[in-house]
Amino acid sequence: MSKYRTKLYINANLDKNEIIFSGIEFREVIQYLHPALNNLLLLKGNYIGDDCKHNFELIEGKESIKQLAAGNIYDYGDFCFVDFEQISDVEKLTDLDISELLFLSHMRRPMKRAFFERINNRFAYLAHDDGWYCKLYCRNFNEFSTVCAGKITNSIEKWVRKKICNIDEAIQRLLLDFAEMGTLIDLDDTEIHDDKYAVHVYTVGKYTDMDIVLNNLNSLKANASHHIELCYKESTWTVKEM
């Protein structure tokens, strides 16, 4: 299992329902996502599921998904899935649907679509080296925002060893807007003074190569087009321009 990741990079393209991110592992997505996913259809990943349809392994139910997330996803290398609602819906997938799903996982982009009416998936999750690189297609970006907020607040809780309030929805939306310009959040920069905490957020440009981002952190932060602090004090989150 990889060590806890403290460098977050998020590159969002809202028009395409697409987010590229680094620093958030699958287990964290499952932990912070609300509402939880019901079932997964694995497109890539060396894991034996609860059932198999159309030669895809299926992970059925929230408890089975938690069990999967507790494993070492990093060792799979590529790890790709779409979620689905009902087993009966998977059985209705056509040859064209299956072709598009396989193309999606292999090319990490849709042939025509990332969302399939027959299974009504909320996400297409296309990751390599868990926590290092993921391209996520999501119908509702607010769901990804809850994952980012959960990662940030949980990181602070690990250090201060007490519960803090979740980030406000308005600030979550601001972070998503920043992500359209390419956002870097270095949680190691978090300032903790008594009961006041400050998380630094930088807009650094849009990248798809995580090596470039993570090997040039100081330069990217120094040349950021925007720099804000997310400040937490007395159970309230605020934003401070830097």
N, C-alpha and C positions, 0 to 999 in steps of 0.2 A: 504494500500500500504506500502510495506517495505521501510525502509530508504535507502538512497543511499549507495551502497556497495563499500568499498574501499580495500577489500582484494581479490586479484585474484589468483586463482590457476589453472594451466593448465597442463594436463597430456595427451600427444599426442602419438598415435601409428599410424605412417604414413602408415605402411604396411597393417593395417586393415582399413584405412580411418576413424579412430576413435579418438575422443577427449573427454576427461572428463574434465569438468571445473566447477568452482564456482566463483561467484562474478560478473557475467554478466547476467542481466535479459532479458527476452524475448523482452521487449520494446526497449532495447538497441540493441539487435540483429537486430531488424527491422529498427531501426534508422540508424545504421552504415553499414548494409550489402549493398553491391553493386555488381551486379545489384539486385534490389529489387525482392522479391518473388511475384509471380503472384496470386497463389491460394494455399489454404491449405486443406488437408484432415485430420480432427481431429481423432486421435486414442484414446486419453483420454483427458478429459477436459469438465467441466460442462458449456458448451456454446452452444447456439442455433445458427447455421450458416445460410447461405443464401439458402441452399438446402441440400438435404439428398440423398445419393446414397449408396446402399449396407449397410444401417444402419449406415453410417458414416456421420457426419455433415461436410459440405463443406463451406469454407470461400472463397468467390469469389471476386477477384480483390484487388488491392493494398489499396484502401480506406477502404474496409471491414477489411483487415488485420490490418491497423492502428487503427481502432476502437476497434478491439479485444485487441491489444497491450496496449491501453489506460486503459483497465480495470485492475482489481486486479487478476492477474494470480496466485499469491501466494496462494490465498484462494482455488484454484482448487486442491491443493495437487499435484497429478500427472497431467502432461500436456505434451502430446505427439502428434506429427503430422509428416506427410510427405508432401512435396509440390508437385504440379502437374501443368501441362501446360494448358490442355484443359479439359473441362467437358466431352467431348466425349471420352477422354482417360480413365477416371474413370469408365465409363460405360463398358469398355472392360475388366476390372479386372476379373480374373477367381476365382473360389473357392479356388484354391491353392494360388493365390496371396493374397486373403483375409485372409486365414489361416496364411500365413507368416506375414502379417501386424499385425494381432492380437497377434501372438507370439512375434513379435518385441516389441510391446508396453508393453506386460505383463512381459516379461523376460528381457527387455532392452538389448537384443542382437539378432542378426539375426538367424533365423533357418538355412537359406542358404545365404541370401543376404539382404542388406539394401537398395539396389537400384533396381527399378522395371522398366523394359523396357516400359511397356504399359503407364506409367504415366511420365516416364523420370524425376524422382525426383532428385533434387540436394542434398537434405538433408533428414535425419531421425533424428528428434529432440525428445529426451526422457528425460524429466525433472521431478524433484520432488522438491517441494517448490521453486518456481521461484527465481532464483539467488543463491540458495544454492547448488544444484546439477543438472548437465545436462551431459548426454552422447550424443554426436553429431556424426553422420556419415555424412561425406561430400565428394563429388566427388573431389572438388578442394579446397585444404587447404588454398590457397591464399585468398579465400573468408572469411574464418574464421579469417585470419590475418588482414583483413581490419576492422573486428569487434573489435579485440583487440586493434588495433591502434586507432580506434575511441574512445574507452573507455578511453584510456590513455590520449589522447589529450583533450578530452572533460572534463576530470577530472581537468586538469590544467586550462583550460579555465574558469571553475566554480570558481576557486580560484583567478586567476589574472584578470578575467573579460575583457579579450580581445582575439581576434582570434589568434591562432598559426597554423603553417603549419603542415600538416599531416606527420607522420613518413615515412621515405623513404622505398621503397619496399625491398631494401637489408637488412635493419635493421629489417623489419617485418619478413623476411625469417630467420634471425638470431634468433629472438624470437621463431619462430616455431621450429628451431633446438634445442633450449634450452628446449622447451616444451616436447621434447622426453625424457628428463631426469627429468621432473617434475619441473615446474617453479612456483615460488611464486613472486608476485608483490604486495607489500604493499604500496598503493597509499598514505597512511598517512605518509609515510617516505619521500615523495617528498620534495626536497629542492628547495626553491624559494629565489633567491638573485637578486634583481633588475630585469634585463632582462635575467637572466640565470636560467634554471630549470633543475633539475636532478631527474630522476626516478630510483629507485633501483630495480634490477632484480636478483633473487637468483634461483639457481638450487638446489632442496631440496629432490629429489627422487620421485618415482612414488607411488601415493596413490589413492585409490578409496573411502575412507572414509573421508568426508570433516570435520567431527568432529576432527579427528586426526590432520589434517592440521591446522584448525583454532583455536584449543585449545593449539597448541604448536608453535605459530608463532616465538617467540623469540629464542627458541631452534633450530628450523629449519633454521632460518636466521644465527644464530651463527655457525652452522655446515654445511652450504651450500658448495657444491663442487665447485661452481662457483658463482661469484658475479660481476656484471657489473652495470654501470650507463648509462642510456640513457640521454644524455645531449642535451639541446636545448638552442641555443644562436644565435642571429642575423639571425633568420629564417632557421637555419640549425640544423639538428639532427646529433649527433656523438655518438660513443660508447667508454666508458672508462672502462678498466679492473681495478678491485679493488683488 
